[in-house]
Amino acid sequence: MRGRSGQAIIEIALMVPLLCLILFAIIDYGRALNCEQIMVDLTRQGSNLASRGTALATAASTVASNSAPLNVSVSGVVIITSVAKINNVDTITGQASSGGLSKASKIGSGVNAKATVPAAVDDIFSKNAGQTIYITEVYYPLQAITPLATMWRQVLPATLYQVAYF
């Protein structure tokens, strides 16, 4: 009988680290996915507001301030960019940002600067001459709440990024 209780203790000792790894991974990755889903909604809201005529600065500050449960106005940033095809070049026609994080747009920066957009956006321009595309980017820092990264060297991105094109 004593040999069996010793065996159970050894089995538990071997399983606890694995179970902790699984539990911590579920918690951290679940939080990351939740933040990403909220950011998808925020980018859609920003591009939707801008495409309906709201000033870019107003749209960016509205999205940043209404970003609960994330606190984008303090910890993240919303960048809204309008892009048009001018002289056959994707050109930034307006840009505004709001939030406490300092990040550069992956689209480009500065009015009248060349924009970096995916090929799908160029397809939109080729089929709809004279249109403006509104692009909303959201950056938000992800802070792990479990010791997963230090225990097993599993690394989640330090800053999450999401973009929407309208």
N, C-alpha and C positions, 0 to 999 in steps of 0.2 A: 504494500500500500504506500509506503514512503517513497519508493522509486517513482511511482506515478505522479505524486505531487511535485517532485523535482522536475519531472519531464514537462509538466504543465507550466511551471515557472519559466523554464528555458524557452518553451514555445511562445509564451507571452512576451518574453524579453526580445525574441527575434521579430515578433509581429508588430510591436508597438511603434518602432521607428517607421516601418512601412505604412502603417495606418495613419501616423502623424503626417507623413509626406502626402498621402492621398487627401487627408482632411485639409491641410494647409493649401495644397494646390487647388482644391475645390473652392476654398474661400477666396484666395487671391485672384484666380482666373475668373471666378464668378463676378467679383467686383470689377475687374477690368472689362468684362463683357457688358456689364450693366452700364458702366461709364461710356463705353463705345456706343451703346444703343441710345443713350441720352444725347450724346454728341451728334449722332445721325439725325435725330429729331431737331436739334438746335441748328444744324447746317441747313436743313430743309426750311425751317422757319425763316432763317436769315435770307436765303435766296428768294423765298416766296415774298417776303416783305419788300425786298429791293425790286423784284420784278413787277410789283404792283404800284411802283411809283414812290415808295417811301425813300427819303434821302438815305444815302449809304451810312452816314454817321449815326442817324437816328435808328436805322435798322440794326446796326452793330451794337449800339448801347442797349437797345431793347432786348436783343437776344442775350447779351452778357448779363444784364440785370435780372432777367427772368429765366435763369438757368438752373433753378433748384431741381434736384438736390445738390448738383455741382455748384461751386461758387466761382464761376468763370470771371465775374467782374473783379475778383480779387486775385485768384490763383491761376486763371487761364487767360486766353485771348480769343476774340472773334475778329476775323479779317474778312471784309466783304469787298470784292473787286468786280468792277464792270469791265467787260472786254468786248470790243467790236473789231471787225475786220476793216482796216483802213489802208487803202492802197495795197491790198492783197497781203497785209501783215496783221497778225493778231496783236492788237494794241490795247493797253490799259487806258480806259477812258475815265475811271474814277476808282478811288480806293479809300476805305475807312477802317479803323480798327478800334476795339474797345476791350479793356481788360487790364489785369495787373501783370501779365507775363510778357516778356519782351521776346518775340519770335518774328522772324521774317516770313513773308508769304512765299509759298512755293510757286506761285503764279508769276511773281515779279513784284517790283515796287516802283512807284512813281508814275504819275499820269503821263501819258504819251510814250511810255516805255513799252518795249516788246514783251508780250505775254507768253508764258510757257503753258500751253494747254494740251490735253490729250487729243489724239487724232479724231475721236468721236465729236469733239467740239468743232473741229475744222469741217467735219461732215455737216454739222448743223449750219455753219456759215455758208457752205457751198449750196445748200438747198434753200436757204432763207437769207438772201442778200439784204444787208442793211439792218440785221438784227443785233441786239446786244445780249450777251450772256452774262448772267450774274453768278458769281462764284463765292461761296461762303466757306471759309476754313475755320476750324476750331482746334485750338491746342489746349491740352489740359494735363497737368502733371499727375502721375499715378504714384501713390505712396502705398507700398505693401504694408499690411497690418499683421502679417505672420512672419515668422523667422525662416520662411522657405528659401529665400535668396541666400541667406547666410549659412543655413544648414546644408543645403544640397546644391548650392551654386546655380539655382534656377533663377533666371533673370527675366523680369517683365520689362517692357519699355518704360523709361523714366517719364516720357511725355507722350501722351496719346494724341493722334491726329485724325481728323475727319474732314471730308470736303464734299460739297454738293454743287452741282451745276444746274442752273435754270435758264 
